[in-house]
Amino acid sequence: MPYPHGIEPLMPTRPAVIVFDVNETLSDMSVMGGRFAETGAPSFLAKVWFAGVLRDGFALAAAGGRAKFADVAAELLRVSLAGLPLNRGVEEAVGHIMSGFADLALHPDIVGGVRDLRAAGFRLVTLSNGSTQVAGKLLGDAGIQEAFETLLSVEDGPAWKPVPAAYTHIAKTCSVEPGQMLLVAVHPWDIHGAARAGLRTAWINRAHAPYPAYFTPPEVTIRSLRELTPLLSADGLDRPR
Protein backbone atom coordinates (compact mmCIF):
# COMPACT_ATOMS: atom_id res chain seq x y z
CA MET A 1 0.00 0.00 0.00
CA PRO A 2 1.45 3.41 -0.88
CA TYR A 3 1.86 5.87 1.98
CA PRO A 4 1.38 9.66 1.86
CA HIS A 5 4.46 11.61 0.76
CA GLY A 6 6.53 8.40 0.87
CA ILE A 7 6.26 8.17 4.68
CA GLU A 8 6.41 4.67 6.14
CA PRO A 9 4.36 3.89 9.26
CA LEU A 10 6.30 4.98 12.33
CA MET A 11 4.16 3.38 15.03
CA PRO A 12 5.19 -0.08 16.27
CA THR A 13 1.80 -0.74 17.85
CA ARG A 14 -1.75 0.29 17.04
CA PRO A 15 -3.11 3.00 19.36
CA ALA A 16 -6.27 2.06 21.26
CA VAL A 17 -7.79 5.54 21.35
CA ILE A 18 -7.36 8.53 19.07
CA VAL A 19 -7.82 11.88 20.83
CA PHE A 20 -8.66 14.99 18.83
CA ASP A 21 -8.05 18.57 19.80
CA VAL A 22 -11.03 20.67 18.64
CA ASN A 23 -10.36 24.39 18.11
CA GLU A 24 -8.42 24.85 14.84
CA THR A 25 -7.64 21.11 14.59
CA LEU A 26 -11.22 20.16 13.72
CA SER A 27 -12.81 23.59 13.34
CA ASP A 28 -11.92 26.16 10.71
CA MET A 29 -11.65 29.34 12.76
CA SER A 30 -10.58 31.58 9.89
CA VAL A 31 -14.16 32.87 9.65
CA MET A 32 -13.84 34.50 13.08
CA GLY A 33 -12.01 37.37 11.40
CA GLY A 34 -15.28 38.23 9.68
CA ARG A 35 -17.03 38.43 13.03
CA PHE A 36 -14.51 41.02 14.19
CA ALA A 37 -14.91 43.01 10.97
CA GLU A 38 -18.69 43.02 11.36
CA THR A 39 -18.30 44.88 14.66
CA GLY A 40 -15.94 47.46 13.16
CA ALA A 41 -12.81 45.86 14.61
CA PRO A 42 -9.91 44.82 12.34
CA SER A 43 -10.22 41.23 11.14
CA PHE A 44 -6.58 40.44 11.95
CA LEU A 45 -7.39 40.96 15.62
CA ALA A 46 -9.13 37.54 15.64
CA LYS A 47 -5.83 35.66 15.52
CA VAL A 48 -4.23 37.93 18.11
CA TRP A 49 -7.22 37.50 20.40
CA PHE A 50 -7.34 33.71 20.09
CA ALA A 51 -3.62 33.42 20.79
CA GLY A 52 -4.16 35.65 23.82
CA VAL A 53 -6.97 33.41 25.09
CA LEU A 54 -4.63 30.42 24.98
CA ARG A 55 -1.83 32.41 26.61
CA ASP A 56 -4.02 33.53 29.50
CA GLY A 57 -5.53 30.08 29.96
CA PHE A 58 -2.04 28.59 30.08
CA ALA A 59 -0.94 31.25 32.56
CA LEU A 60 -3.84 30.47 34.86
CA ALA A 61 -3.05 26.76 34.66
CA ALA A 62 0.66 27.30 35.31
CA ALA A 63 -0.19 29.30 38.42
CA GLY A 64 -2.50 26.57 39.68
CA GLY A 65 -5.76 28.26 38.70
CA ARG A 66 -8.43 27.66 36.11
CA ALA A 67 -11.28 29.33 34.26
CA LYS A 68 -13.70 28.32 31.53
CA PHE A 69 -12.53 28.95 27.99
CA ALA A 70 -15.63 31.03 27.21
CA ASP A 71 -15.08 33.24 30.27
CA VAL A 72 -11.44 33.92 29.35
CA ALA A 73 -12.38 34.52 25.71
CA ALA A 74 -15.17 36.98 26.51
CA GLU A 75 -13.17 38.92 29.08
CA LEU A 76 -10.17 39.24 26.78
CA LEU A 77 -12.51 40.49 24.06
CA ARG A 78 -13.62 43.29 26.37
CA VAL A 79 -9.97 44.22 26.86
CA SER A 80 -9.08 43.88 23.16
CA LEU A 81 -12.05 45.86 21.86
CA ALA A 82 -11.82 48.68 24.38
CA GLY A 83 -11.13 52.02 22.65
CA LEU A 84 -11.71 50.73 19.12
CA PRO A 85 -14.17 52.59 16.83
CA LEU A 86 -16.82 49.87 16.92
CA ASN A 87 -20.20 50.14 15.21
CA ARG A 88 -21.96 48.88 18.33
CA GLY A 89 -21.42 48.74 22.10
CA VAL A 90 -18.59 46.62 23.48
CA GLU A 91 -20.91 44.08 25.14
CA GLU A 92 -22.91 43.66 21.96
CA ALA A 93 -19.69 43.22 20.00
CA VAL A 94 -18.46 40.61 22.49
CA GLY A 95 -21.71 38.68 22.13
CA HIS A 96 -21.59 38.85 18.34
CA ILE A 97 -18.03 37.54 18.18
CA MET A 98 -18.53 34.82 20.78
CA SER A 99 -21.63 33.56 18.96
CA GLY A 100 -19.34 32.83 16.02
CA PHE A 101 -18.18 29.64 17.76
CA ALA A 102 -21.64 28.18 17.17
CA ASP A 103 -21.32 28.77 13.42
CA LEU A 104 -17.91 27.22 12.86
CA ALA A 105 -17.52 24.43 10.31
CA LEU A 106 -15.06 21.57 10.05
CA HIS A 107 -11.95 21.66 7.87
CA PRO A 108 -12.61 19.84 4.57
CA ASP A 109 -10.41 16.86 5.47
CA ILE A 110 -12.14 16.06 8.77
CA VAL A 111 -15.36 14.26 7.83
CA GLY A 112 -13.67 11.77 5.53
CA GLY A 113 -10.72 11.34 7.87
CA VAL A 114 -12.94 10.63 10.87
CA ARG A 115 -15.04 8.15 8.93
CA ASP A 116 -11.90 6.38 7.69
CA LEU A 117 -10.57 6.01 11.24
CA ARG A 118 -13.89 4.82 12.63
CA ALA A 119 -14.26 2.29 9.82
CA ALA A 120 -10.79 1.01 10.70
CA GLY A 121 -12.04 0.28 14.22
CA PHE A 122 -10.42 3.06 16.24
CA ARG A 123 -12.02 4.52 19.33
CA LEU A 124 -12.35 8.28 18.81
CA VAL A 125 -12.72 10.99 21.47
CA THR A 126 -12.18 14.74 21.69
CA LEU A 127 -10.30 16.72 24.32
CA SER A 128 -10.76 20.46 24.10
CA ASN A 129 -9.83 23.45 26.21
CA GLY A 130 -13.27 24.69 25.16
CA SER A 131 -16.69 23.31 25.96
CA THR A 132 -18.18 20.00 24.89
CA GLN A 133 -21.25 21.91 23.66
CA VAL A 134 -19.19 23.66 20.98
CA ALA A 135 -17.59 20.37 19.94
CA GLY A 136 -20.96 18.62 19.92
CA LYS A 137 -22.60 21.18 17.65
CA LEU A 138 -19.58 21.25 15.34
CA LEU A 139 -19.55 17.48 14.89
CA GLY A 140 -23.33 17.12 14.95
CA ASP A 141 -23.82 19.67 12.17
CA ALA A 142 -21.36 17.68 10.06
CA GLY A 143 -23.12 14.39 10.80
CA ILE A 144 -20.18 12.66 12.46
CA GLN A 145 -20.79 13.03 16.19
CA GLU A 146 -21.86 9.38 16.39
CA ALA A 147 -18.35 8.38 15.29
CA PHE A 148 -17.01 9.62 18.62
CA GLU A 149 -17.20 7.55 21.76
CA THR A 150 -17.30 10.64 23.93
CA LEU A 151 -16.61 14.37 23.82
CA LEU A 152 -14.41 15.59 26.64
CA SER A 153 -13.35 19.01 27.87
CA VAL A 154 -10.71 20.16 30.32
CA GLU A 155 -13.59 21.87 32.12
CA ASP A 156 -14.41 18.42 33.50
CA GLY A 157 -10.79 17.63 34.35
CA PRO A 158 -8.00 19.00 36.53
CA ALA A 159 -6.41 21.61 34.24
CA TRP A 160 -6.12 23.12 30.77
CA LYS A 161 -3.92 21.43 28.23
CA PRO A 162 -0.92 21.29 28.00
CA VAL A 163 -0.69 20.57 31.75
CA PRO A 164 0.17 16.82 31.97
CA ALA A 165 -2.79 16.09 34.25
CA ALA A 166 -5.19 17.06 31.46
CA TYR A 167 -3.93 14.20 29.31
CA THR A 168 -3.54 11.59 32.06
CA HIS A 169 -7.09 12.37 33.20
CA ILE A 170 -8.51 11.51 29.80
CA ALA A 171 -6.51 8.27 29.75
CA LYS A 172 -8.14 7.27 33.03
CA THR A 173 -11.55 8.29 31.68
CA CYS A 174 -11.03 6.05 28.65
CA SER A 175 -9.58 3.22 30.81
CA VAL A 176 -6.30 3.03 28.91
CA GLU A 177 -2.68 3.89 29.58
CA PRO A 178 -1.40 7.22 28.17
CA GLY A 179 0.86 5.34 25.76
CA GLN A 180 -2.19 3.67 24.22
CA MET A 181 -3.59 7.04 23.14
CA LEU A 182 -2.70 9.09 20.06
CA LEU A 183 -3.31 12.84 20.16
CA VAL A 184 -4.12 14.52 16.84
CA ALA A 185 -3.64 18.31 16.86
CA VAL A 186 -2.50 21.27 14.78
CA HIS A 187 -0.87 22.99 17.75
CA PRO A 188 2.78 22.17 18.48
CA TRP A 189 2.24 23.13 22.14
CA ASP A 190 -0.48 20.45 22.36
CA ILE A 191 1.75 17.87 20.69
CA HIS A 192 4.52 18.71 23.15
CA GLY A 193 2.25 18.51 26.19
CA ALA A 194 0.76 15.20 25.14
CA ALA A 195 4.17 13.69 24.40
CA ARG A 196 5.47 14.81 27.80
CA ALA A 197 2.47 13.09 29.39
CA GLY A 198 3.29 9.85 27.59
CA LEU A 199 0.81 9.98 24.68
CA ARG A 200 1.64 9.24 21.06
CA THR A 201 1.24 12.23 18.75
CA ALA A 202 0.24 13.13 15.19
CA TRP A 203 0.62 16.72 13.97
CA ILE A 204 -1.65 18.02 11.21
CA ASN A 205 0.44 20.57 9.34
CA ARG A 206 -2.05 22.04 6.86
CA ALA A 207 -0.03 25.25 6.54
CA HIS A 208 3.25 23.48 5.64
CA ALA A 209 4.87 25.32 8.56
CA PRO A 210 8.17 24.42 10.24
CA TYR A 211 7.83 22.67 13.60
CA PRO A 212 9.34 24.62 16.55
CA ALA A 213 12.60 22.94 17.58
CA TYR A 214 12.04 23.67 21.27
CA PHE A 215 8.98 21.36 21.43
CA THR A 216 9.01 17.56 21.46
CA PRO A 217 8.51 16.56 17.81
CA PRO A 218 5.41 14.63 16.72
CA GLU A 219 5.61 10.92 16.06
CA VAL A 220 4.02 11.47 12.65
CA THR A 221 3.29 14.56 10.58
CA ILE A 222 0.39 14.68 8.13
CA ARG A 223 -1.07 17.39 5.90
CA SER A 224 -4.61 16.05 6.00
CA LEU A 225 -6.50 13.77 8.36
CA ARG A 226 -7.18 11.49 5.39
CA GLU A 227 -3.50 10.50 5.57
CA LEU A 228 -3.69 9.12 9.10
CA THR A 229 -5.57 5.85 8.58
CA PRO A 230 -3.00 4.47 6.07
CA LEU A 231 -0.22 5.34 8.53
CA LEU A 232 -1.98 3.36 11.25
CA SER A 233 -3.10 0.52 9.01
CA ALA A 234 -2.53 -2.99 10.34
CA ASP A 235 -0.22 -4.05 7.51
CA GLY A 236 2.29 -1.39 8.48
CA LEU A 237 2.39 -1.83 12.23
CA ASP A 238 4.92 -4.64 12.25
CA ARG A 239 7.44 -2.82 10.08
CA PRO A 240 10.59 -1.62 11.84
CA ARG A 241 11.05 2.07 12.56
Salt bridges, closest charged atoms under 4 A:
GLU8 OE1 - ARG239 NH1 2.57
ASP21 OD1 - LYS161 NZ 2.91
ASP21 OD2 - HIS187 NE2 3.56
GLU24 OE1 - HIS187 NE2 3.43
GLU38 OE1 - HIS96 NE2 2.58
ASP56 OD1 - ARG55 NE 2.74
GLU75 OE1 - ARG78 NH1 2.99
GLU91 OE2 - ARG78 NE 2.72
ASP103 OD2 - ARG35 NH2 2.52
ASP109 OD1 - ARG206 NE 3.17
ASP116 OD2 - ARG226 NE 2.65
ASP141 OD2 - LYS137 NZ 2.70
GLU149 OE1 - ARG123 NE 2.69
ASP190 OD2 - LYS161 NZ 2.81
GLU219 OE1 - ARG200 NE 3.29
GLU219 OE2 - ARG241 NH2 3.60
GLU227 OE2 - HIS5 NE2 2.89
